């Protein structure tokens, strides 16, 4: 596996319903060419508020075998992949931002020259309400997502955004966090900073 850099790699993580897609879209609009937001490939049709490349499982496995992904993983019965093109963007010293599963973060952190992990969190009650609003899962699936254990408990976040207020506040916090990856390349080893924000999906 090749190293990713010298541009920083920002991995945004958080449970389903935390509001990552909304905040990432807002940060992309606010930062423009300051960042590259990587589109994931997922074995799921595109839904409201999502920005990914939908493929079948067969197509996904063909792409993986052909080396089309920088990394890929499975979660919730789906396959997810990040394109190999993100390595080229990082080599050009651009700030690369990915919506990553927690299970994919250890590999990304190990390979990146300047990794930066941002966790988006929200209360279980708000997460459950957002999951119901988006209408992708039934009650059993929602309960399973809420009960899912952290697949990478050893991975520390450099910044935690408590996404419990307005969309604008959440986006502002994420924009600040992404810019911090550029000016503070070394990973923070102490407890992550917590920023209050907020978003509804």
N, C-alpha and C positions, 0 to 999 in steps of 0.2 A: 504494500500500500504506500502511495506517495504522500509526502508531507503536504499540508495545506498552509499556504502563506506566500509572501509575508503579510498580506492584508489580514486584518482580524476576522475571525469567524464568530458571529454572534448566534448562539443557539437559544431560541425562545421556547421554553417548555412550560407545561401546565396541564392540568387535567381538562378533559373535554367539558366545555361549558364555562371555562374560565374567561373566555373572551379574547383569546389570542388572535383569531382571524380578524376581528374588528380592529384591534389595536395595531396589528401589522399593516393592514390596509391604510389606516390613518397615518402611520409612520412613513410608509412608502410615499404617500401624497405629500407629506410635510418635508421629507428629506430629499426627494427626487434623486439626483445623481450622486448624492452623498452615500447611498447604500445600494446594494443589489439584493432584492428580495427573491430568493430562489423558489421556483414553482416545484412542488412535489408531484410525483406520479403516484396515483392511488388506485387500487382496484375497487373503486366506488364511483357511481355517477356523480357529476358535479351538482351540488345543491346550493340553496340561497346563502350568500355570504362567503362561499368557498372559491378559491382560485387554485385549482390543481389540474393536472392532466389525467383524465380518467381512462383506464385501460382494463382489459379483461385479465384474469389470472394467467392465461396462456401468453398473452402479449407481454405481461410483466416479466414472466420467467424467461421469455426470449430476450428481452432487453437486458435483464440481469446477466444472462449467459454471455451476451455480446459486450459486456463491460460498459453499459450505458450509465451506470449509477456509481456515484462516489461512495455511497453506502445505502443499504436498504435493510428493512426490518419488517416484522409482522406484529400486529396488535389488533385486538378486538375482531379477529377473523378477517382482517384486511392486510394487504401488502402495501408498503410505503417505500418510495425510493427518492433519493436526492440526486440530481443529474451530475455527471462527471464535469460538466461545464463550470460548476462552482469552483473547482480547483484552478481553472484558468483565470477566473475573476480574482481569486485570492492572489495568484501569482502576479497579477497586474496591480497589486497593492490596493485593491478596493475593499470596502467593508461589506462582507457577505453576511446576509441575515437569513437564517433558516428557521422554519417552524418544525421543531424536532420532537420526536418521542423521547421520553426519558431513557428508554432502553437503548437509543441510538447515541446518546450523549457521550458515554465513555469512549467510544471509538472516535468520535469527532474531536473530543478534547485531547486524546492521546496523539492524534495526527496533526492538529493545528499548532502552528507556531505562536499564535496569539488568540487562544480561545477565550470566550466571554459568554457566560451562561446567565440568562435572565429568566427567572421563574415568575409566572403570572399566577396569582392565587386568588381565591375567593371563598366565601363560606360554603359549606355543603348545601345549605338551603337555597342559596342563590344559584349554585351550579345545577341543582336538580331542576329548578324553575327554568333555567335557560335551556337545558337539555330537552325539556318537554316542549318549550316554545319552538325549537328548531325542527321537531317532528321527525327525526331520523330513526329514533329508537323507541321500542315499547318499554313498559315499566320494568320488565325484567332486565332488559339491556341497560337501562338507566341505573338500576340498583347495582348491577355488576360493575359499571364504570365508576360509580361512587365508592364501591368497596375495593377497587383494585389497589393492591399494594404498590408502593414505589418500586419499579423494576431496577432502579439504579440508586439505592440509598446512599452510596458512598460519594456520589457526585455532588459537590457543593455548588450552589448558585453564587455568582458574584453580586447579583442584585435581585431583590424580590419586589415585585409590584403588587400591592394589594388592590385588586381591581374591583372596588366596591362603590365607586361614585359615578361621575359622569364619563362619557366617552372622551370628551376633550381632555379631562384630567388624566385619563389612562394613556391616551396617545402622547401627551406631553411627557409623562413619566417614561414611556418607552423610547421616545426620541432622545431624551437625555441619557438613557441607559445605552443606547446604540452609539451615541457620540462619545460616551465614556470609554467604549471599547477602543476607539481610535487614540485617545490621549493617555490611556492607562493600559498599556499592552500587557503588563504582568498581572497574573491572576491574583485576586484577593483571597488570602487564606483564612482571614477572620470570618466571623459570622456575616452573612449577607446584609446589606443595607435594605431596609424595608421602606417602600414609598407607598403612601395611600393614593389611590386614584379612583377609577371606577369606569364601568362600561356595561351596557346591556346589549345583548345580541338580539 
